[in-house]
């Protein structure tokens, strides 16, 4: 009988050739022009501080949803290292998702990269592993590397955030530093698109203090860009491509949503019915910002409640959604979380699955609310809440409440509106007024389309801010606070 043909292992020469292709700076001294031409995200400085920190023997784990710019940020870090005169033959980038590296451990890849670069001294290296989740037991491999090569800095990234977060916290205690790269904030969007000329610094009187704020002399133009941000703005690649914006479903849905729902999550959790998960997620996208319950979701989808709860956990772990919990009019939490709101972490997912929204469309209010929430969700130290209650025939609701971490008392309350109506008729803000009175809050915030100003009603100061400017300032303040926390 003739022998069955056997597959030959990939030769070392081919692997070394691939590594040299991925690391053009070994020859040219510069990163690829495609990365060089892209602007650095405003989060880059925070990330790079961790990369160049070599005194602490920890690997950096760069996490985040698909297509938010993790690979680009890694290349920008390589560029910054080259600018800092780090030896170009001591910097290596390896995309773990390349089939040529299949079944090769991290240490073996590092040894091969040293051979490919012609520098076999492991001291002083900066090694970037992209899409680390494609390597089984990556966290064990990485921990061994950190322990074995104390004078080498390892930086890894991955999109399947559920596995990354879970495993990095369990196996990498004391060895890994996590860095979360979120979708673009509206602040970053304005910066990357060079629209800063539309924004000017101002101040805002809030709770007796004068706070840094921003305004615009052309709110019509800012709102036009805010709509673009809601429809396309979460992904750096999309905001610069009219071709992708003409067909966001093809790019965002196939390259971002489908890969998470059909590949990442099923492989991580053993999900068998991916179509059921896909259908469930599509429902959540459409109703982003609406209050839901497991009972209602189960009844409408035909999926058992226990499984739906797991789906919610998976989708939240993958940074696609965020579940927001409810308090009552006295800011007390409910013993059983029967009702909650689900928000997309990135509003542009909605236009990818359905169609782009116009400023007057029915669903725009919920997406403006989603956009505002998404700015706050970049703060890993902050948990937003919403309030909902019933007193007789009266149904009260406040869109977002900030609670004090220590005593769980409300610090502020926000109504997110895409309307100027309540600027003209503040007396209609009955829920907000009632919540403020019950919780001894002297001020309430309301977003509008383009109106701003202060009104005092029954001893409560109502502050009106355009939704776009509010989103912008939350992004600015978040970045400032992250830098302050990092310096401490």
N, C-alpha and C positions, 0 to 999 in steps of 0.2 A: 504494500500500500504506500502511495506517495505521502511524504510528510506534510502535515498541515503547516502553512506558512505562519511564522511567528513574527510578532511586531518587535522591531529593534528599538532599544531604548534611545531616547534623544541624546545625541552625542554632546560631550562637554563643549566641543568647539562651537556648536550651534547656540548653546546657552550663553557662552561668553560673548558671542557675536550679538545676541539679543541684548545683553547687558550694555554693551558698548553703544548700541543704537539708542537705548533708553537714557544714556548718560552722555549726551554730546559734549558737555563741558570738559570731559576728560581730554578732548582734542581741541575744541574751540575756545574753551574758557567761559562760555556763555550758555544760558538755557535756550531752548528752542524759541524762535521768534514768535510762534503762536501764543506762548505763555507770556513772553516779554511785552507784547503789545497790550495785554489786558491790564486794567487798573487793579491795584491791590485793594482788597476789601478793608473797610474801617476796622475790622476785627483782626487784621493781620498783625498789628503791633503787639497785641495781647498774646497771640499764638507764638510769634517769633521770640518773645521774651522767654518762653518755656523751652523753645528749641535751643537757644544759645546758652541756656543755663546748664553748665556742665559740672558744677560743684555738687549738685544733687544727683545721686545715682538712681534716676527714675526714667522710664520710657514715657514719652508723650503719646496719648491715645486721642487722636483727632476724630470726633464723632459727628454725625449729622445725617440728615436725609440725603437721598440721592440728588445730584446735580446742583448742590448749593455752592460748589467751588472748592471742595477739599483737595482734589488733585492739583488744581491751579494754585491754591495756597501753599501746598508743599513745594511746587516749583518756584514760587515767589520766595520761599524760605531758602531754597538752594541759591537763588539769585542774590539774596541778602548775605548769605555766607560767603559767596564769591566776592561780593563787594567788600566784605570784612577781611579779605585776604586769607581766608581759609584755603588750604591746599586743595586744588580742584580734584586731585586724585585721592582725596579723603572724604569725598561726598558721593553718596550712591543713592539712586532711586530705583526701586523695583516694584513693578505692578504685579501683585500676586495673582491677579485674575487672568494673566496670560497663561494659556494652556501649556506653554513650554516649561513652566515652573511646577507643573503638577507633581505632587508627592515629594517635593523637595523641602526639607525643613529650613527654618529661618537661619540656623547656624551654618548649614551647608551653603545657603544662598549668600550669606555674608562672606564666607571663605572664597566662593567663586567670584564674587564682585571684587574682592581684593586682588585676586589673580587677574581678572579682566582689566582692572585699572593699573596693574603693575605696581601696586603698593601693598605689600604683605604685612606691614606693621599695623596692627589693629588700633593702636593708640591714636586718639584725636579724630576718629572717623565720625561722620554724621550719616546715619543710614535711614533712609525713608522707605517703608513698606506700605504700598497703597493697596486698598481693598483687602485688608488682612483677614476678613471673615471667610475668605475662600480657602484658607488653610485650616484644616481640622485641628482642634486643640491649640489654636494659635496662642492663647494666653499662657499655656505651659511653656511653649517654645520661647516666647518673649521674656518670660520670667527667668528662664535659664540664661538667655543672652545677657540680660541686665546684670545677673550675678557673675557670669563668666567673663564679661568684657567691661569692667568698671570705668575704663577710660574711653568708652565709645558711647555716643548718644544715639538712641534708637527712637524713631518717630513713626507711628503707624496710623493708618486711617481706615475707616470702614463705614459702610452705609447701613448694614443690617444692625441697627443700633440696639435692638433687643438683646442680641447675643453679646455685643460689645459691652453694654452697660452691666449686664448680669455677670458676665465672666470676669470683666476687669475688676469689679468690686469684690468678687469671691477669691480669685486666684492671684490677683495682682496687688493685694494689700501691701502698701509700702513700696511697691515697685513701679506703679503706673500713676501718671497724672492725666486726668481726663480734661479734654477741651472740647466744648460743644460749639459747633459752627451751625447757627440757625439759618433759615431762609433770610433773604434780604429784608431789613427793616425799611420803612419808607424813608427814613433819614439816609440810609446807605443808597437807596435808589436815587434820591435827589443828588447825592454826591457823585455816584458813578456816571449819571447822565449829564453831569455838569450844569445842573439847574440851580446851583447855589445862589445865583443872582436874584432869584425869585424870593428868597428868604432873608429876612433881616432880624437881628436881635431885638427883643423888647423885654418888658417885665410884666409880671402878673401879680396882682394883690390876691393872696390866698391865705385864709385863716389868720389874718393879721400880719402876715409876712410878705415881703417883696421877693418874688421868685423869678429866676431866669426863665424867659419864654421867648417865643418867636412869632413873627407875624409876616404878612405879605402885602405888598401894594397891588398885587394882581391875583386875587383869590380865584378868579375864573380860570386862569392858567394853571395855578397850583392844583385845583380840583380836576382839571383835565388830566394832569399827570397822576393824580391820586386814582382816577379811574383806570388808567393804564397799569398802575401798580397793582390794583385789585385784580385785574384780568391777567396780567402777565408778569408781575414784578417780583415774585419770590425767587426767581432763578436768574443769576447773572447772565447766563448765555442767552436767555430769551429776550431780555430787555434791549439787546443790541441787534436782534435779528428780526427784520420785518417778515422774512420768509417763514420763520417759526410762528410768529404772531398771527400770520394768515391762516395757519392750521395748527393751533396749539394742541389739539387732541392727538394728532399724530406724534408729536414730540413728547409732550408731558405725559400723556396717558400711556403710550407704548414704552417709553424709555424710563419713566419714573414710577408711575402707579403700577403698571402691569408687572414690572420686574420685582417690586416689593410684594405684591399680592400673589403673584403666580410662582415666584422663585424664592425670594428671601424668606418670607414668613413660613411657607410650607416646608422648606428645608430645615428651618430652625425648630419648628414646633410639630412637624409631622401632620400638618393640616391635610385632610384628604379631599374635602369638597371645596376646591378653590373657587369654583363658580359661585357657591353660596357665600363665601367670604367677599368676593368681588361685588355681588349684588348688595350685600349688607353695607359695604363701604360706600357704594354709589348712593344708597339711601341716606347715609349720614352726610355725604357731601351736599346733597340737595337740601337737607334740613339743617345745615350748619347754623348754630345760634339759636335753634329752637329747643324748648324743653321736651325731653323724651323720658320714657320709662321702659324698663325691661319688659314689662307686661305688654305695653303697646307695640314695641319693636318685635316681640316674639309673635304677637297676634298677626301683625302685618306681614312678617317675613316667613312665618311658619317654622322658624328655627327655635329649638328649645332654649330656655332662658340661660341655663348654665353655660351652654356653648356660646351664646351671644356675649355673655360676660367675658369669656375668654377672648373672643374676637376683639372686644373693646380694649382689653389689656394688650393684645398683640399690636393692634393698630396704634395705640398710644406709645408703646415701646419703640415702634418704628418711626416715631415723630410725624405721623400723618395726622393724628387728631389729638385733642386734649379734652379730657372730661372735667367739667367744672361743677362743683357741688353747691348745694342750696342751703341758705339759712332763712330764718323767718324774720318778721319785722322787728324783733328784739335782738337780732344777730345770733340767735341760738341755732346750733346745728341740729339736724334731724337724726334721731337714733337709728333709723333705717333709711338708707339713701335710695328711696324708691324713684325719685325724680332727679334729673340733672340735665345739664346742657352739654352738648358735644360741639366743639369748634374745630375747624380745620386749622392746622398750624400755619398754613399758607393759603390765603384766599384764592390764589390763581389756580389751585387745583379744581375749583368749581368751573371756571371757563373751559378748562381742558376736557372735562367730562360732559359738559353741556354746551354752553355757548357764551361768548363774552357778553357782559352786561353793560347796559347804557345807564346814565344817571337817573333816568325816569322809570326804569323797569321795576316790576313788582318785587323782584328778589334783591334789589340793591341794598335795602335797609339791613337785611341780615348779613350781607357780605361786607358792608361798612362796619357793622358790629364785629364780624369775624376779623377784619383787618385791624381794628383797634385792639381786640384781644390778642392777636398774633404779635403785636408789639410788646405787650406785657409778658408774653410767654417766653421771652428771651431771658427773663430773670429767674435763674434757678433757685434763688433765695425767696421768691415771692409766690404766694398761692392766691389767685383771684377767686372770689366767690360771687354768687348772685343771690338776691333776696326775692322771695315770693311767699305770699301769705293770703289768707282769706279771713275777712271779718264780715259776717253776714253776707250781704249781696256784693260787698266790695272785694275785688281781686286786686291786690297790690303787687307790684314788681319793681325792682331796681336792677339795672343791667349788670353793674359791677360794683363790688364793695371790697375795700381794702381793710383787713383786720390786723390789729396789733398782735404780733407773734406771742407776746407774753400773757396778756390778759384777754385776748380774743375779742376786744371791743372794736367797733368800727372806727377807722381813722378818717375815711372819706367815702363818698358815694357818688357814682357816675351814671348818668343816663345817656346812652349812645343813640343819637337821633341823626337821620339824614333828612332834616327838615328845618325850616326857619319858623315853623308854626309856633313852637313853644317860646321862642324869643318874643313873639308878638303877644302870646297868651300864657304867661308864666303860671297863671292860676290853674291851668290844666295839669300841672305837674303834681297831682295829688299824691301819688305813690312816693315820689322822692321827698316831698315835704313831710309826709307822715313818717317816713323812715328817719329822716333827720331829726324830727321832733322827739321821737321815741328814744333815739340814741344820743341825744344831746349834741348833735352836730350843728355847728353854726353856719355851715356852707355846703353847697351842693354843686356839682359840675354837670353841665349839659353840653353835648356837642350839637353843632348845627351844620348847615351847608356852607354858609359864608358870613354869618353874623357873629359878632363878638361884643361883649359888654357885661355889665354887672347890674343886677336888680336886687333889692332887698324886699322880701315878702315875709311878713309875720316874724321878723327877727332873724330870718335865714337869708344869707347872701347867695344868690344864684349866679354862677359864673358861666357865661356862654362862650364857647370856643369852637371854631370850625373843625370838623372831624379830621381833616387832612393835617391841620396844624397841631392838633392834639396828638395824632399818631406820630408826627415828626418829632415833637418834643419828648415823647416817651422813649423813642429810639435814641435821641441825644443823651437823655439822662441815664438810660440803661448803660450805654457805653462808658459814660463818665464814671458811673458807680462801679462797673466791672473793673475799670483801670484803678480806681481807688482801692477796691478790695484786693486786687492783685498786688498792689504796692505794699499793702499791709501784710 
